[in-house]
Amino acid sequence: MRYKPVIVRAYYAQNGLFPVEEFRFCETRKWRFDFAFPDKKVALEVEGGVFSQGRHVRGAGFIADLAKYNQAASMGWRILRVVPEDLCMLDTIKLIKETLG
């Protein structure tokens, strides 16, 4: 995790958002979301390594993420995906708030 959770937590709280970190949404596969709003079934996933051939963009990691996201969608979750650089941006806050309703 290249972002600092304490900074993200403070920024989101300052903007009236209080996500659950590392929320386990699927017990059978032990999958977790980076951040989640369980009562609304909205998740925020941080996709790192986009330009450095990180796990999320290499073949096996990408395929594993597809399985995770498809399972989550079948369970009624809406998943927002951001790169670490956008995690603490006002546009991301707006997107989360719009999605939460």
Order of alpha helices (4+ residues) and beta strands (2+ residues): alpha-beta-beta-beta-alpha-beta-alpha
